[in-house]
Amino acid sequence: MRSFALSIAGAAAIAFLAAAPAQAEDKFTYMTNWYAQAEHGGFYQAVAQGIYKKYGLDVTIKMGGPQVNITQMMAAGQADCIMGSSDIQMMQVREGGVPVVNVAAFFQKDPQVLIAHEDVKKFEDLKGKTLLIGAQAQRGYWPWLKAKFGLTDEQTRPYTFNIQPFVADKNAAQQGYLTSEPYAIQKAGVKSTVLMFSDHGFPAYATTVSCMEKTVKDRSKQVAAFVKASAEGWKSYLADPAPANALIKKDNPNMTDDQLAYSVAKLKEMGMITGGDAAKLGIGVMTDARAKASYDFLVSAKLLDPSKVELAKTYTTEFVKDAKVIP
């Protein structure tokens, strides 16, 4: 009986190895776009729980930050793939001459928000308010907000990644990330209204896995393994974030348990990872329709020259369609 059990176990092991899409312990580096935080939790979870190793990868997660040009570092061979803030951003990077391809999108919605004082109930109430937005917004959501809600450039002032100007001015609203600034403002004792762009039709995906064309071609097995394992990592993280959170705090000692708990709760509440198409097609999924919506927005807002960037070259669904990690 024992030998029969062993032979079954051996057959299972052989079958698993045959199914594993990458060679054992292939080194793979993924670079995030900010300091370690809950928004990166699925990737850290896949490291903490040995999920990458299960798929034959030895993954290193490198932290980005405000002064780090992760695209440049990837182009220089210091990362296999990077975390795009959005698919839109990566399409623009491609127009800038870097042949980058989106292969997965782990946030089905862009977490960008505007945070206003509690007298504001909807975007239309922002007319006449001072809007604190960063320079990057001009090439992202700001043209969309202007066109959709009749806001104007005259209302804007620079956002300095500090909540104090907003806290001090009842007539101000500021940009933020769903899982971050609203928490800081709440802790400061200020009641606010959080307005999320994606709830009103902003098409962007966020938290992408974006790789050089050459990597997609030459390391397709490793990319496929990374996408599948990361999706499993996200599913595991939402069920029990503790293993990843320990690694996140190790990489980013400024991160607190309270902030992590708040962020995870928001990710779940808003269905950031498991909502939309991911519910049926799997975590990390991208669709042709959504990619086209992002591309069409950029072209209509004159933020992308269609003669320089072909939609079909900006992304591929070949990896996510096979990953199929259903929430």
N, C-alpha and C positions, 0 to 999 in steps of 0.2 A: 504493500500500500504506500509505504514511504517513497520507494523508488518511482512509483507512478506519479505521486504528488510532485516529486522533484522534476520528473520529465515534463509535467505540465508547466511547472514554474519556469523550467528552461525554455520550453517552447514559447511561453509568454514573453520571456526576456528577449528571445530572438525576434519575435514578432514586433515587440516594442522598438528594438533597435532598427529594424527594417523600416518602421514607420517614422522614426525620428528624422526630421528634415535636415539636420546638420551633423557634421562630424563631431565626435566627442570633444568637448572643451575648446571649441573655436573661440578665439578672443574676439570680443565685439564691444565697441565703445559707443555709448549714447550720451549726448551732451544736452542737458536741460537748459531752459532759457532764463532761469532765475535761481535764487538760493533754494535749497531743499525745503519742501513744504508739502502739505496734504495733496495739493494739485498734481504732485508727482508720485503719489502714493503707490499706484499700481506697479510702477517700474521698480521702486524700492522693495515692494512686497515680493516681486518675482525673484529678486536677489535674495532677500531674507528667507524665503521659503524654498529655495533651491529649484524654482520652476525653470529658470533659464538653464540650469545644469541638466535638468530632466530632458531638455531639448538640445543638449549638446553644446551649449554656449557658456563661455566664461565672460560674463558681462561686467563692464565697469561703467558706472554712472558718474559722469563729471558734472559738477555744478556750473551753471552760467551765472550771470549777474549783470548789473547795470553797465559795467565797463568792459564786458566780454563780448566780442564779435564772434558768435558761435558759428555763423556761416563761413566766415573767413577761416576759422580753425578747422572746420570740416573740409573745406576746399584744400587746406594745407595737409590733409591726411591725419589730423589729430583726433578725429571722431569718424565713426562709420556713418552714423545718422544723428540728426539733431531734433530737438523739440521746437517746432514752429509755433509761434503764438497763435497763428491761424493759417488756414489754407490760403487765404487772401494774401497774407504777408509773404508766403513762400512763392506764390505766383509772381509777385513783384520782384522778389529776389531773382527769379529766373529771368525776368526782363532785364535785370541789372547785369546779366552775363554769367551767372552761376547756374549750371544745368542741374537744378535740384528738382526732385520728384517727391510728391506726397504719396506715401504708401499706406498710411493709416491715420485715423483721426479719433482720438480717445474721448474727446469732449464733443458730444453731438450738438451742443450749443456753445456759442462764444460767451464766456462769463463777463464780458465787458458790461458795465452799468454806469448810469449817472445817479449820484446820490444827492438828494435835495432835502431841504428842511421839511418838516411835516405838513406845512401849508400846501405843498405841491402834491397833487394826487396823480397826475398824468403828465406825459411829455409836453402836451399843449400848454400846461401851466408854467413852462419854463421861459416863455416869452417875456423879455424884460429882465430876466435874472442874469447875474454874472456867472458865466460858465468857466470853470477851471479845467482846462484840458491840456494834455501833453502834446508836444510837437508831432509825435508819431500819429496822432489821431487825424491829422490833416490828410494822411495817406491811407486812412482806414475808415473808421466809422463816421467821422465828422461830416463828410459830404453826404452820406446817407441820412444822417440826422437832419441836416439842413433841408434837404430835398423833401423828406417825409413830414417834418413837423414845422417847417417855416422858421427855423432858427437862423441867426445871422452871425457872421464873423465878428461884428462889432461887440457882440456879447462876450466873446472869449477873452480869457486871461491865461497866462501860463500856469500849468499845474506843476508844482515842485515836489510831488510825492510826499507831501506833508499835509496832514488834515487840519492843522491849526487855522489857516486862512478861511476854510469852510466853517469851522466851529465858531469863529469870531464874527462871521458875516451872515446874517439871517437871509440875505438876498442872494446868496451864492449857492451854486450846485457844483459838484466836482465829479470827475471820472473816478472809476474804481473797478475792482475785480470782485465779483459777487462774494467770493469766499474770504476776502481780506479786509479792505477798507471799511465796509459796513460794520465789521466786528470792532475795529479800532474806534470808530465813531460812537458805537453803542457803549463801549467801555469808557469813553469820555463823557458819558451821561447825556448825549444829544440824541433826541428823537429825530428819525429821518425816514424818508421815503426812498426806496431803492427801485429804480426803473431799469429793466433789463432789455437790451436791444433785441435779443433773439426772440423774445415774446411778441415782438411787433414786426417780425419779418426780416431781420438782419440775417443774411444767409450763411455767414461764416461758420466753419468748423473751428475747433481749437485743440491745442495740445496734440499736434501732429507728430508722426514719425516721418521725417523728411530726409532723403538720402541723395547723394550724388547719382546721376544716371549710371556712371561706371560701376558704382557699388551695387545698384539694383541688378545690373547685368552680370557682373563678375561674382557677386556673393549672394545670388538670389536665394540659395538654400538657407544661408544664415539670416538674411532679411526675413524670410518666411518664418523661420524659427523664432526670431525676435518678436515679430508681430503676434504670433500665436501665444507665445509665453507671456508677453506683456498683457494681452487680453485676459489670460487666466490670472495674472497678477492683479489686475483691476477687480476682477470678480471676487478674488480672495480678500483684497484690501477692504472692499465695502462690507464684507462679512465680519472681518476681524482685523482692524488696522494696526493692532499693537506691534507685530513684528516689523513692519515697514516704519512705523513711527519712531521706533528705537534707532533705526539707521538714519532717518531724517534728522533727528536731534543730534546725532553724532556728527553728521555733515554740517548741520546748521545749529550750533548751540544756542542761538538766540530764539529758536522756535519753542513755543510753550505748549504744554498739554491742552490748555484751554483753547488756544488758537487752532490746534489740530482738530480737536473735537468739534469746534464750530464749523470748520471747513468741511469736514467729512459729513456732518449733518446737512449742510447746504448742498453738497454734491449729490447726496441721496434725495433730499427733498425736491430738488429741481430736475432730477433725472438726467443729470449732466452726462453720465457715462452710459446709463442703461436705458435712457428714454429714446424717443424718436425711432429711427430705423434700427438702432441697436437692439431694441426689444425683440425684434423678429429675425434680424439678419446677423446679429452678433456684435459684441463689444469691439469698438475700433473701426466699425464699418464706414465706408464712404460710398456714395451713390453717384452715378453719372449726372442725375438731375441736380443734386446739390452742388457738385463741382461746377456745373454750367451756371447755376444761379450766382455763385461767387464770382466767376469769371465775367458774366454779363454785367454784374454790378460794377466791377472795376472798369470795364470798358465804357459803360454809360456814364460813369463819374469822371471819365478821362484820367483814370489812375493807372491805366494799362493800355499799351498800344497793341491791338490785335495783330498788326502786321509783324510784330517782333516776337509774340508769344502765342503758340498754338495750344488751345485748351487741352487737347489729347496728350500733350507732352508734359503737362504740369502735374499729372497724377496717374496712378494705376490702381485698379481694384483687384489685381491678380492675387495679392497676398491676403487681403481681408476677406475675399469671397470664400476662400478655403479655410480660414481660421475658425469661423462659426462657433465662437464661445458665447452661447446664449445666456443672458443674465439669469 
